[in-house]
Amino acid sequence: MPVSPRGREARRDCSVLQSQNPRGLRRTATTTGGGLQTFGNARKGCGSSRKAAMDGDDGQVSEIVRRPVELAPLSPELSPEVMAWAAELRAQFVALGMSISLFCRLHPIDKGTVSRYLNGKRVPADRWFLDQIMALRVSAGTPVTDEVRAHLVNLQMAALKVAHPHEYRVRKVSDQLEIAVTSWKEAERYAQTLEQELTERTRVLQDLLSEAERLRAAWDEDRVRHEQEIIYLTQQLELARDRVRQAEQRVQVLEELLDQLETQQPAQEQFGADINPEDTRAVAGLLDSLRRAGAEGQIAMLVERIPDLPLDLRDPYDVAGLLDALRRVGAKEQITVLAERVPDLSLRSPYTMAKLLDVLRRAEAKEQIAVLVERIPDLYPNLKDHSGAVELLDALRRVGAQEQIAILTKQLPEFPLDHWYGIVRMLNALRRVGAKEQIATVVKRIPDLPLRDVSEAVEVLEALQKVGAKEQIDMVIKKVPDLPVSFLHVMVKLVYILRQIGAKAQIMAMAESIAADVDVISPRSVAELLRDLNWAGADEQVAALAERASRAVPVRHEQGVSDLVQIMQILGAGAPAKVLAERLALAKGPGSGRAALDA
């Protein structure tokens, strides 16, 4: 039967493959775990080729027939290294089951170069040829192991070193460069990862700082509220004491009043007949006594008689007291009638004028206020009473007497400045009425006065700060470190003011005594103080105060203690924060007395 040219070529390839020495192929198959099967497949391919050859060109033969390449024997003149490399390379190429021509059609390389590689006449300088063979092995489903691949690379490098020393050196440097580039890329990726982590940590820190600022604002509100409550309670205590002192007098007056009511007929014309009609203070006292006793009828009878009484109105203090008493019982008409006689008073000092203006303002006696205000320039051409002048200035501000305020403020800067209390009151009064020029004059005249205590320093610094007296602030803060430590809320206020004006040195100078001596009765105030000391860089004092507060601060207020624990953690005082947190947890647990914990 005639054989087609393609069949003759396939039969020739099979005969060449069968005559090939299989020792190298067998060793390759052993190392790769799939060579024998590939080799068997190659032999089976020969059978298929024969059948295809017998069938002729009938269109049933596959387009590409995988067959081994005919390779000439290796030259015995090759060095042992090149011989070993070429033998293993040939075995791997033969395992592909394709000819050199087919390989070259599939890859950008000429047949001469491939033939020289396989005959050992040329050792590839790079990885490309071996990588392509390995890739084809993977595609065919017969990949080699990593150990085999490493063995082939070592054989290639050994052969290249002997056959082409220069290219071997180039290859070594290229491999090192590749490793270096890989390391560089890995380091770059690691740096990017660190940058991302740093950005995240920075964001978390900013969130914590924002939360701390929010807590600070809440603490400020609480502190202001507590201070206002303290002031209010102090005022209420003073009022209570006054009421206690007045109680006996009121009891006596009421007893006399009851005796009078029991012995006399309740006639309108006889009520109050035993009262001295000229004693303004006695009439005001009787009105207050009747108001507190709830004697509405007797109040009405007495109020109706007041316009006809020959009251002694020479004492402004007594007049102010009577006007207040009438206001408290709602006798507006009598206030107006009595206020018409006020301009005839002999006003001894600006303080009495301020008192009358306030009383008339509360009584809404606008016409009488206007009459009094017009008399002020003639009454006080040269003010000498510093305290009274400040009171009068505030009273004029409350009644809206701008012209008289302008006249009065021109005199205030000439007053002697011999104590901080008067200076602070004057600056505050001038600031409230907007007298900027007079404030500047007073500020320039402020002498270098000593400070009594921290409370006075706080008042002085607040007043100077509000009017922008920077030079005087610098003068005052130099004296602050020498002052003894005061109460916690006062020290918190002082350190906060020093932080606002950027006085780190003064805070550092006081930090040690603050950490050792300040009381720690308020967890929120302690937290605020810790943060301000940390801002000034007093790390050791922050640690000392945190340690002392963790064992001594009361744990009655859970939220305040929790906030203090959080601030300690933010500032790096982890151990004190843990101690305080344990105390708080113990205080919330069953059977734990809070008094014992606080002790």
Buried (B, 14 or more C-beta within 10 A) or exposed (E): EEEBEBBEBBBEBBEBBEEBEBEBBEBBBEBBEBBBBBBEBBEEBBEBBBEBBEBBEEEEBEEEBBBBBBBEEBEEEBEEBBBBBBBBBBBBBBBBBBBBEBBBEEBEBEEEBBBBBBBBBBBBBBBEBBEBBBEBBEEBEBBBEEEBBEBBEEBBBBBBBBBBEEBBEBBEEBBEEEEEEEEEEEEEEEEEEEEEEEEEEEEEEEEEEEEBEEBBEEBEEBBEEBEEEEEEEEEEEEEEEEEEEBEEEBEEBBEEBEEBEEEEEEEEEEBBEEBEBEBBBBBBBBBBBBBBBEBEEBBEBBBBBBBEBEBBBEBBBBBBBBBBBBBBBEBEEBBBBBBBEBEEBEBBBBBBBBBBBBBBBBBEBEEBBEBBBBBBEEBBEEBEBBBBBBBBBBBBBBBEBEEBBEBBBEBBBEBEBEEBEBBBBBBBBBBEBEBEEBBBBBBEEBEEBEBEEBBBBBBBBBBBBEBEBEEBBEBBBBBBBEBEBBBBBBBBBBBBBBBEBEBEEBBBBBBEBBBEEBBBBBBBBBBBBBBBBBBBEBBEBBBBBBBBBBEBBBBEBEEBBBBBBBBBBBBEBEEBBBBBBEBBEBBEEEEEEEEEBBE
